[in-house]
């Protein structure tokens, strides 16, 4: 298990809030298992006793995550989430070449019975909306900026599937993995070695978060790409 120094993840901090760049493969809150693996909440509470996460990112998703340091700060940001006054921008690498110019997907979402994934359900689903922009198109892939208006589980992933643009390395919603041999001409794999995908998780990164501090000042916090996501984007640029 990777061990992170919480202070090394911090992008912004004042007396009320900590905003971090969450690493991939780390759960936001404690998982329902006997295993006491690290979670962002556990690390945050060790750092600041009253810490509460203000929202969640999927375990595989990296990026910007806000944490309140006291109950008043938590209420303040929770209200902003409730009234949809927080702006979240995600970057995703999608399969296929797409030209999204402020395309809005407004399709209701319902969880599957086992709770591990979601589906579009026009009868019983909860309202969900995401806006998509193409940031960069490559030979067979697209870097997409995703702005969720609502905050449903797996919303971006299932909405991109609806646009026939599933996220790279997201088999749950039809996203294929990417190998260097597919991008690079004359790629030679060493004999008797197995090629691994360039990224081994859903290629989704929470890039920025815009919200109001307790003094009503608006802040925009951006999270640099983690190594795996950054390498994927660079290789796609280089081999397009």
Secondary structure, DSSP 4 states (H G I P E B T S, - for coil): -----HHHHEEEE-SSEEEEEEPTT-BSS--SSS----BHHHHHHHHSTT-EESS---TT-EEEEEEESSHHHHHHHHHHHHTT--EEEEEEEEES----EEEEEE--EEE-TTSS-EEE-TTTPBP-EEEEEEEEE-SSEEEEEEEESS--TTHHHHHHHHTT-PBTT-GGGTPPP--HHHHSTT--PPTT-PPPPS-SS--EEEEEEEEE-TTS-EEEEE-PPPHHHHHHHHHHHHT-
